[in-house]
């Protein structure tokens, strides 16, 4: 019984910490592919824009990063990672941008 309670508590902590499941991560990556994000960003390597793992590292511990990055996906941006601007992506819904950014920020 004690082992079962520990497992349930561990699962609850993972859910509360925002850790994405493998299915959530796969769905977010599929959204990134569908919206052509991976044309300019690699998970592990810079293409035109920074690698997603570099983004996660840069914004680790920044509580406001998620909202700023969701806005940047929608509106575009420039100057943070170099001279080449990121174009706006108005076709990406706010919900999809939220999922993609959550996935990016979860990368280690």
BATI-619758 format. One record per residue: residue number from 0; chain; z, y, x of N, C-alpha, C in turn. Coordinates in nm, 2 decimals. Layout:
BATI-619758
NUM | A | Z | Y | X | Z | Y | X | Z | Y | X
...
end
This chain:
BATI-619758
0 | A | 0.00 | -0.12 | 0.08 | 0.00 | 0.00 | 0.00 | 0.00 | 0.13 | 0.09
1 | A | 0.08 | 0.13 | 0.19 | 0.09 | 0.24 | 0.28 | -0.05 | 0.27 | 0.35
2 | A | -0.12 | 0.16 | 0.39 | -0.25 | 0.18 | 0.45 | -0.35 | 0.24 | 0.35
3 | A | -0.34 | 0.20 | 0.23 | -0.43 | 0.25 | 0.13 | -0.41 | 0.40 | 0.10
4 | A | -0.28 | 0.44 | 0.10 | -0.25 | 0.58 | 0.09 | -0.29 | 0.66 | 0.20
5 | A | -0.28 | 0.61 | 0.33 | -0.33 | 0.68 | 0.44 | -0.48 | 0.70 | 0.44
6 | A | -0.55 | 0.60 | 0.39 | -0.70 | 0.60 | 0.38 | -0.74 | 0.71 | 0.28
7 | A | -0.67 | 0.71 | 0.17 | -0.70 | 0.81 | 0.07 | -0.67 | 0.95 | 0.11
8 | A | -0.56 | 0.97 | 0.19 | -0.52 | 1.10 | 0.24 | -0.63 | 1.14 | 0.34
9 | A | -0.67 | 1.05 | 0.43 | -0.78 | 1.09 | 0.53 | -0.91 | 1.13 | 0.46
10 | A | -0.95 | 1.06 | 0.36 | -1.07 | 1.09 | 0.28 | -1.06 | 1.23 | 0.22
11 | A | -0.94 | 1.25 | 0.16 | -0.92 | 1.39 | 0.10 | -0.93 | 1.50 | 0.20
12 | A | -0.87 | 1.48 | 0.32 | -0.87 | 1.58 | 0.42 | -1.02 | 1.60 | 0.47
13 | A | -1.10 | 1.50 | 0.48 | -1.23 | 1.52 | 0.52 | -1.31 | 1.60 | 0.42
14 | A | -1.29 | 1.57 | 0.29 | -1.36 | 1.64 | 0.18 | -1.31 | 1.79 | 0.18
15 | A | -1.19 | 1.81 | 0.20 | -1.14 | 1.95 | 0.20 | -1.18 | 2.03 | 0.33
16 | A | -1.21 | 1.96 | 0.44 | -1.25 | 2.03 | 0.56 | -1.40 | 2.06 | 0.56
17 | A | -1.47 | 2.02 | 0.45 | -1.61 | 2.06 | 0.44 | -1.70 | 1.97 | 0.53
18 | A | -1.65 | 1.86 | 0.58 | -1.73 | 1.77 | 0.65 | -1.84 | 1.71 | 0.56
19 | A | -1.96 | 1.71 | 0.60 | -2.07 | 1.66 | 0.51 | -2.09 | 1.51 | 0.54
20 | A | -2.12 | 1.44 | 0.43 | -2.15 | 1.30 | 0.45 | -2.28 | 1.28 | 0.51
21 | A | -2.31 | 1.16 | 0.55 | -2.45 | 1.13 | 0.61 | -2.56 | 1.16 | 0.50
22 | A | -2.53 | 1.13 | 0.38 | -2.63 | 1.16 | 0.27 | -2.65 | 1.31 | 0.26
23 | A | -2.54 | 1.39 | 0.26 | -2.55 | 1.54 | 0.26 | -2.63 | 1.59 | 0.37
24 | A | -2.60 | 1.54 | 0.49 | -2.68 | 1.58 | 0.61 | -2.82 | 1.55 | 0.60
25 | A | -2.86 | 1.43 | 0.55 | -3.00 | 1.39 | 0.54 | -3.06 | 1.48 | 0.43
26 | A | -3.00 | 1.51 | 0.33 | -3.05 | 1.59 | 0.22 | -3.08 | 1.73 | 0.27
27 | A | -2.98 | 1.79 | 0.35 | -3.00 | 1.92 | 0.41 | -3.12 | 1.92 | 0.51
28 | A | -3.13 | 1.82 | 0.59 | -3.24 | 1.82 | 0.68 | -3.37 | 1.81 | 0.61
29 | A | -3.38 | 1.73 | 0.50 | -3.50 | 1.72 | 0.42 | -3.53 | 1.86 | 0.36
30 | A | -3.43 | 1.93 | 0.32 | -3.46 | 2.07 | 0.27 | -3.51 | 2.16 | 0.38
31 | A | -3.46 | 2.15 | 0.50 | -3.51 | 2.22 | 0.61 | -3.66 | 2.19 | 0.64
32 | A | -3.69 | 2.06 | 0.63 | -3.83 | 2.01 | 0.65 | -3.92 | 2.07 | 0.54
33 | A | -3.87 | 2.05 | 0.42 | -3.95 | 2.10 | 0.30 | -3.98 | 2.25 | 0.31
34 | A | -3.89 | 2.32 | 0.36 | -3.91 | 2.47 | 0.36 | -3.96 | 2.52 | 0.50
35 | A | -4.01 | 2.43 | 0.58 | -4.08 | 2.45 | 0.71 | -3.99 | 2.52 | 0.81
36 | A | -3.86 | 2.50 | 0.80 | -3.76 | 2.55 | 0.89 | -3.78 | 2.49 | 1.03
37 | A | -3.82 | 2.36 | 1.03 | -3.83 | 2.28 | 1.15 | -3.96 | 2.31 | 1.22
38 | A | -4.04 | 2.40 | 1.17 | -4.16 | 2.45 | 1.24 | -4.12 | 2.54 | 1.35
39 | A | -4.01 | 2.61 | 1.33 | -3.96 | 2.71 | 1.43 | -3.83 | 2.67 | 1.50
40 | A | -3.75 | 2.58 | 1.44 | -3.62 | 2.54 | 1.49 | -3.62 | 2.39 | 1.51
41 | A | -3.57 | 2.35 | 1.63 | -3.54 | 2.21 | 1.65 | -3.39 | 2.19 | 1.64
42 | A | -3.35 | 2.06 | 1.61 | -3.21 | 2.03 | 1.60 | -3.15 | 2.05 | 1.74
43 | A | -3.21 | 1.99 | 1.84 | -3.16 | 1.99 | 1.98 | -3.23 | 2.09 | 2.08
44 | A | -3.35 | 2.14 | 2.04 | -3.42 | 2.22 | 2.13 | -3.48 | 2.34 | 2.06
45 | A | -3.49 | 2.45 | 2.14 | -3.55 | 2.57 | 2.10 | -3.70 | 2.55 | 2.08
46 | A | -3.76 | 2.60 | 1.97 | -3.90 | 2.60 | 1.95 | -3.94 | 2.75 | 1.96
47 | A | -3.95 | 2.81 | 1.85 | -3.97 | 2.96 | 1.84 | -3.84 | 3.02 | 1.83
48 | A | -3.76 | 2.97 | 1.74 | -3.62 | 3.01 | 1.72 | -3.53 | 2.92 | 1.79
49 | A | -3.40 | 2.95 | 1.79 | -3.30 | 2.87 | 1.86 | -3.28 | 2.73 | 1.80
50 | A | -3.23 | 2.64 | 1.88 | -3.20 | 2.51 | 1.83 | -3.08 | 2.52 | 1.74
51 | A | -3.08 | 2.44 | 1.64 | -2.97 | 2.44 | 1.54 | -2.83 | 2.41 | 1.60
52 | A | -2.83 | 2.32 | 1.70 | -2.70 | 2.30 | 1.77 | -2.66 | 2.42 | 1.85
53 | A | -2.75 | 2.50 | 1.90 | -2.71 | 2.63 | 1.96 | -2.65 | 2.73 | 1.86
54 | A | -2.71 | 2.73 | 1.74 | -2.66 | 2.82 | 1.64 | -2.52 | 2.77 | 1.60
55 | A | -2.50 | 2.65 | 1.58 | -2.37 | 2.59 | 1.55 | -2.26 | 2.63 | 1.65
56 | A | -2.30 | 2.62 | 1.78 | -2.21 | 2.65 | 1.89 | -2.18 | 2.80 | 1.89
57 | A | -2.28 | 2.88 | 1.87 | -2.26 | 3.03 | 1.88 | -2.16 | 3.07 | 1.77
58 | A | -2.18 | 3.02 | 1.65 | -2.10 | 3.06 | 1.53 | -1.97 | 2.98 | 1.50
59 | A | -1.94 | 2.88 | 1.59 | -1.82 | 2.80 | 1.57 | -1.70 | 2.89 | 1.56
60 | A | -1.62 | 2.87 | 1.46 | -1.50 | 2.94 | 1.44 | -1.52 | 3.08 | 1.37
61 | A | -1.64 | 3.12 | 1.35 | -1.67 | 3.25 | 1.29 | -1.67 | 3.23 | 1.14
62 | A | -1.56 | 3.28 | 1.07 | -1.55 | 3.25 | 0.93 | -1.65 | 3.32 | 0.84
63 | A | -1.71 | 3.43 | 0.89 | -1.81 | 3.50 | 0.81 | -1.96 | 3.46 | 0.84
64 | A | -1.97 | 3.37 | 0.94 | -2.11 | 3.33 | 0.98 | -2.19 | 3.26 | 0.87
65 | A | -2.12 | 3.18 | 0.79 | -2.20 | 3.11 | 0.68 | -2.27 | 3.21 | 0.59
66 | A | -2.20 | 3.30 | 0.54 | -2.26 | 3.40 | 0.44 | -2.37 | 3.48 | 0.51
67 | A | -2.34 | 3.52 | 0.64 | -2.44 | 3.60 | 0.71 | -2.57 | 3.52 | 0.73
68 | A | -2.55 | 3.39 | 0.77 | -2.67 | 3.31 | 0.80 | -2.75 | 3.27 | 0.67
69 | A | -2.68 | 3.25 | 0.56 | -2.75 | 3.23 | 0.43 | -2.83 | 3.35 | 0.40
70 | A | -2.78 | 3.47 | 0.42 | -2.85 | 3.60 | 0.39 | -2.97 | 3.61 | 0.49
71 | A | -2.95 | 3.57 | 0.62 | -3.06 | 3.58 | 0.71 | -3.17 | 3.48 | 0.68
72 | A | -3.14 | 3.36 | 0.63 | -3.24 | 3.27 | 0.59 | -3.33 | 3.34 | 0.49
73 | A | -3.27 | 3.40 | 0.39 | -3.34 | 3.46 | 0.28 | -3.42 | 3.59 | 0.32
74 | A | -3.35 | 3.68 | 0.40 | -3.41 | 3.81 | 0.43 | -3.48 | 3.82 | 0.57
75 | A | -3.46 | 3.72 | 0.65 | -3.51 | 3.72 | 0.79 | -3.42 | 3.80 | 0.88
76 | A | -3.46 | 3.81 | 1.00 | -3.38 | 3.89 | 1.10 | -3.44 | 3.90 | 1.23
77 | A | -3.38 | 3.98 | 1.32 | -3.43 | 3.99 | 1.46 | -3.33 | 4.04 | 1.55
78 | A | -3.35 | 4.01 | 1.68 | -3.26 | 4.07 | 1.78 | -3.14 | 3.99 | 1.83
79 | A | -3.10 | 3.89 | 1.75 | -2.98 | 3.81 | 1.79 | -3.02 | 3.71 | 1.89
80 | A | -3.14 | 3.65 | 1.88 | -3.18 | 3.54 | 1.97 | -3.30 | 3.58 | 2.05
81 | A | -3.34 | 3.70 | 2.06 | -3.45 | 3.75 | 2.13 | -3.54 | 3.84 | 2.05
82 | A | -3.66 | 3.86 | 2.10 | -3.75 | 3.96 | 2.05 | -3.83 | 3.91 | 1.93
83 | A | -3.85 | 3.78 | 1.92 | -3.93 | 3.73 | 1.81 | -3.85 | 3.72 | 1.68
84 | A | -3.89 | 3.80 | 1.58 | -3.82 | 3.80 | 1.45 | -3.83 | 3.67 | 1.37
85 | A | -3.73 | 3.64 | 1.29 | -3.74 | 3.53 | 1.20 | -3.79 | 3.59 | 1.07
86 | A | -3.90 | 3.54 | 1.01 | -3.95 | 3.60 | 0.89 | -3.86 | 3.57 | 0.77
87 | A | -3.87 | 3.65 | 0.67 | -3.79 | 3.62 | 0.55 | -3.84 | 3.49 | 0.48
88 | A | -3.76 | 3.43 | 0.41 | -3.79 | 3.30 | 0.34 | -3.74 | 3.31 | 0.19
89 | A | -3.81 | 3.40 | 0.12 | -3.76 | 3.42 | -0.02 | -3.78 | 3.30 | -0.11
90 | A | -3.87 | 3.20 | -0.07 | -3.89 | 3.08 | -0.15 | -3.77 | 2.99 | -0.14
91 | A | -3.68 | 3.00 | -0.04 | -3.57 | 2.92 | -0.03 | -3.46 | 2.96 | -0.13
92 | A | -3.42 | 2.88 | -0.22 | -3.32 | 2.92 | -0.31 | -3.19 | 2.94 | -0.24
93 | A | -3.10 | 3.02 | -0.30 | -2.97 | 3.04 | -0.25 | -2.89 | 2.91 | -0.23
94 | A | -2.90 | 2.82 | -0.32 | -2.83 | 2.69 | -0.31 | -2.89 | 2.61 | -0.20
95 | A | -3.02 | 2.61 | -0.18 | -3.08 | 2.53 | -0.07 | -3.04 | 2.60 | 0.07
96 | A | -3.04 | 2.73 | 0.07 | -3.00 | 2.80 | 0.20 | -2.86 | 2.77 | 0.23
97 | A | -2.77 | 2.76 | 0.13 | -2.63 | 2.73 | 0.15 | -2.62 | 2.59 | 0.21
98 | A | -2.69 | 2.49 | 0.16 | -2.69 | 2.35 | 0.21 | -2.74 | 2.34 | 0.35
99 | A | -2.85 | 2.41 | 0.38 | -2.91 | 2.41 | 0.51 | -2.81 | 2.47 | 0.61
100 | A | -2.76 | 2.59 | 0.58 | -2.67 | 2.65 | 0.67 | -2.54 | 2.57 | 0.69
101 | A | -2.49 | 2.51 | 0.59 | -2.37 | 2.42 | 0.60 | -2.40 | 2.31 | 0.70
102 | A | -2.52 | 2.25 | 0.68 | -2.56 | 2.14 | 0.77 | -2.57 | 2.19 | 0.92
103 | A | -2.64 | 2.31 | 0.94 | -2.65 | 2.36 | 1.07 | -2.52 | 2.38 | 1.14
104 | A | -2.43 | 2.45 | 1.07 | -2.30 | 2.48 | 1.12 | -2.21 | 2.36 | 1.15
105 | A | -2.24 | 2.24 | 1.08 | -2.17 | 2.12 | 1.11 | -2.21 | 2.04 | 1.23
106 | A | -2.33 | 2.08 | 1.29 | -2.38 | 2.01 | 1.40 | -2.29 | 2.03 | 1.53
107 | A | -2.28 | 1.93 | 1.60 | -2.20 | 1.93 | 1.73 | -2.29 | 1.91 | 1.85
end
